[in-house]
Every structure is written in structure tokens, then in C-alpha cells.
Amino acid sequence: MSTATERTLGLLDAATRASAHEVDGYLDTLPEGLEVGGVAQNLMRSGAVTSIYERWWRPGLGRLVKGALGPGMADEHRIARLLLGLRPGDGVLDLACGPGNFSREFASVVGPDGLVVGFDASPVMLAKGVSEARSAGVTNLSFVHGNATELPFRDSSFDAACCFAALHMFDNPFAALDEMRRVLTPGGQIAILTSCRSKSGAFRAYEQLVGHGSGMRLFERDEVTDALRARGFSDIQQRLSGFVQFVGGRLS
């Protein structure tokens, strides 16, 4: 078991820590698995998608929903870092981390005294994340398999929490926001990239069709920012791009 994984064990609540075990290099906190529904969620559990996710799938899909003039992947990484305000020594939760494409960069920013935990419901994505982190020589990054709406961590475990391109796929996204808030320290920062409805009637009809078939939720423009305010976040920022929004805030 790596040092990062051992450090992560110390962040788990007592009940989960007693039952968690290592599988393919990541900590499994859901021995009985997790039921997921919808086309989008099931694709993220596919080995075929996992193999092309970081290089082709995620950039291509991002370009489609952000528009031709929207931020590219390098810009997304920069936006995430700025919204999270990362500093050396910080603890970071990367929720729905996939193969760890953002997690690895966060790890380089927080340095050896910091810790990044990549958290996902897809075992194949986590196994890929472990492999990529090892190949890159990243030693302050661990991965955990679990449920985003029932995070297995103790209260106030992280200085920052990121959830990029996933909140709209959760069955209960606001429960996931509740959990992210719970595990953040006072003054902790959150960064979210998720869906955002268009004002155009024609586009809204298309969005409804896509959302119904894929299992993805389409948030109204103020829905996520209002939800953060209701949960005690301040200094809220929002940037719209195509059919998506970048949102950040600080826990008061």
C-alpha cells in the first residue's frame, strides 16, 4: 500500500476504514458495488471509453458542449486551479476523477506535503488512474471507489473539492453538493464544471431530448450558484460557455 493510500485511510470515517480494502491500487469502500443508471453513467464504466477518455473522449465531448470558442482542456485545468486556489500542502478531493487527468495536475501543485484523492464510481477508470499516476511518478495521489452522495470521509477532511464534468450525471446532485460541503474545511474552496441550459427555446427542446436519453441533468443558469449560496458558500463565481458552466466558491 502506497504512502498516499495510507494517508487517505486516515481520512475515512471509522466504519468505512474498518471495511475498506485495496483493489488494483485503489481503496474500495463499496465492496458490493454501486448501481448506476443512464447511458452516460454506464459509458464511464466501459473499458473502451476508459482507454480513450483522456486523449480523445473528454476533449472531443468538451469541445462539442463548450462551443468552438470555448475553453480547451488546458484552459479547463487553469480554471480549476484558479477556482480552487491551490497551495502547497493542501488536501484536495477530485470527485468523479475518471482516470485522474485533473488529479495528477492538482498533485503537482500541492506538492509532497499535500494530498490529492481521486474519487470515482467506475472501477475501470480508477484502475487506469492508478496506472497513469504510477507511470508519471506521482506519489501524493490516491484513488478511492465510492458513492458521491455518501462520501466515506470524515468532516472537514479537505481544503478543496473539484467536480468537473460529472455533477449533471449524479442521480442526486444536490446530495453530492451536501457531501462536498461536509468534507471541506472552513474557508475551503469548490470548483464545478457542469451543464447549463440555454435561453433559446429551440436549444432547450434539444437539450430536453438529450437529457432524457442520456440520464444527464440540465441545470438552470442560477440553480447551481443558488445551491452553493444555500449551503454557506460565498465569493461565488460563474462562467458560461456553450451548454456548460464553471462555478466556484468559498465555504464561509
N, C-alpha and C positions, 0 to 999 in steps of 0.2 A: 504494500500500500504506500502510495507516494506521500510526501510531507504535506502537500496541498490537500489531499484527501483526508489525512489525519486532522488537519486544521478544520476542515469542513465538518467532520464528525462532531467537533466541539460546538458547532453552531446549531446542531439539530436538537429538537426538544427531546426530553429524556425517553419518552415512549418510542419515538422513531429511532433514536440512537441505538436502542437495545435490539431492534429488529433489522436495521439496515445492513446490507452486505454488499460486497463489491462484485460487480459483473462486468467483464470486458473492460476494466479500468475505471468504471463509473460506479457511484453509490446508488443502489436500487432501494428506494423507500416504498415501492409498490410491488411487493412480491407477487401479488395476484393480478398485476397488470391494471390497465386503465381503459375503460370503454370510451371510444371516441366515435363521433358520427360526422357525416358530411364528406363531400368529395375532397375538399381542401385539407381537412384533418387527416384523412386516410392517405392522401398523396405524400404527406410529410413522414409517413411511416413506411414508405416504399423505398426499397433499396435502389431502384432505378433513379428515382428523383434525388436521393441522397448523394449518389455518385456524381451528379452534375449540378447539384444545388448551388454551391458557392461560385463556381465559374460561369455557369450558363443560366440556370433556372432563376435564381434570385435576381441577378442583374437584368435579365430579359423581362421578367414579370414586373420588376420595379419600373423599368422604362415604360412599359405599357400603361401602368396606372398613374405614374407621375407626369407623363407627357414628355414630348420631345425636348422641351426646355427645362424640365425639372432636374433636380439634383441627381448626379450619378452616385455610384457606390462610394467613391472616395469622399464625396460631399456628405453622404449619409454618416459615414464614420466620423467626420469632423463635427457634424451637427450633434451626434450622440455624445461626443466628448464634451462639447461646449455645454449642452443641456445638463450633463451630469456633473460638470465642474470637477473632474477627477484630479486627485492629488496623490503623490507618493504615500503609500501606507494605507490607502482606502480599501474598504471591503465592498465589493460590487456583486450584485446579483444580476445575471443576464438571463431574464425569463424568456422561455421559448427560444433558446440559444441556437437551435439547429446544430450544424457541425462546428460551431464556435468561431465563425468568421469575425464577429464583433468581440467575442470573449477574449480572443488572443490579443487583439489590439488594446483592449482595456488592461490586460495583464501587463503589457509593456509600459503603460502609463503609470500604473500604481506601483510598479517595481517589486522587488523581492520582499519588502516588508508588507506589501498589500496582498490581497487575495481576491480572486475572481471565481465565482461559482456559476457555471453554465447549467441551466435547469431546463429540462425538456421532457415531454411525454413520449417521445419517439426513441426507442432503444437503438434503432439503426443510426439515427442522427447522432446520438451520444457516443456510440462506438466510433463513428467517423471523427467526431470531435476529439476524442481521446487520442486517436491515431495521428491526427493533424497536429495536436499540441505536442505530442512526443517528437514528431518529425521536426517541428520548429524549435525544440528545446525549451519549451515554456514550462516552468516548474512551479509557478504560483497560480495555477489554474486547475480547478477540479470540475467534475461533472456529476450531476445528480438527476436521477429519473424520478419524477413525481407528478403530482397534480397541482396545477397553477392556482386552483381555487381552494386548496388546503395545503399551503406550504408547510413543510416539516421543520422549519427553522424557529428558533426562539425569537421572542420580541426583540426589536432594536438590534438586529444582527448585522445590518449592512448600512454603509454610508451612502450608497447609490443603488438604484434599481432601474434597469433598462428592459423595455419590452418592445422590440421593433418588429413590425410586420406580423403580428400574431394576435393581438387583443381581440380583433374582429372575428377570430376563429374559435374563441372560447365559448362554451355553452353558456357560461355566466360571467361575462367580462367584468361586471362591477364587483363580483365576489373576488375576482383576481386583483382588482384595484384595492379592495379592502385588505387583502393579504399583503400586497406590496407596501401599503402604508404601515401595516403592523410590524413588518420586519425592518423598516427603516428607522434609523436613529433620528432624534430631533435635529432638524436642520438638514436632514438627508434629502437628496435630490432624485427626481424621477425623470425618465425620458421615454416617450412613447411615439411610435410610428404606427398609425392605424388608418382605417378607412374614413372617408368624409363624403357625405352626399353632395351632389351638385345642386345648384339653384335652378338649373334648366329642367323644365318639365319633360322634355324628350329624353334627356340623360337619366332622369330619375326613374322613368319607366324601364329603361335598360338596366339600371342598377338593381331594381327590384327583381328583375328576371335573373340576373347573375347571382344575386344574393340568395334567392330561393333555391337555385340549383346547386350552389356550392356549399351551402351551410355557413357562409360568411355574413356577419352583421354589417350593416352600413350605418355608421353613426351620423347623426345630425351635426351641424357645424359647432354648436355650443355644448353638445352632450358630454363630451369627454372633459372639456375645460370646466364645465359646471360640476361634474362629478368630482374632479380634483379639489375644487374650492369647498365642496360639501364635506370633504374628508380632511380638511385642515391644511391644504397646500396653498402657498402664496407665491408671489413673483411668477405667475403663470405666463408662459409664452406659447404662442401658436403660430405655425407657418403652414399655409395651404399650398398644395402642389398637385394639380390634376384631381384625382379622386382620393388623395391621401392627405393626412395632416401630421405634422411633427408637433408634439406637445411636451412641455417641460414645466416643472415646478419644484418648489422647495417646501418641505414639511415644516410647518411652524412649530 
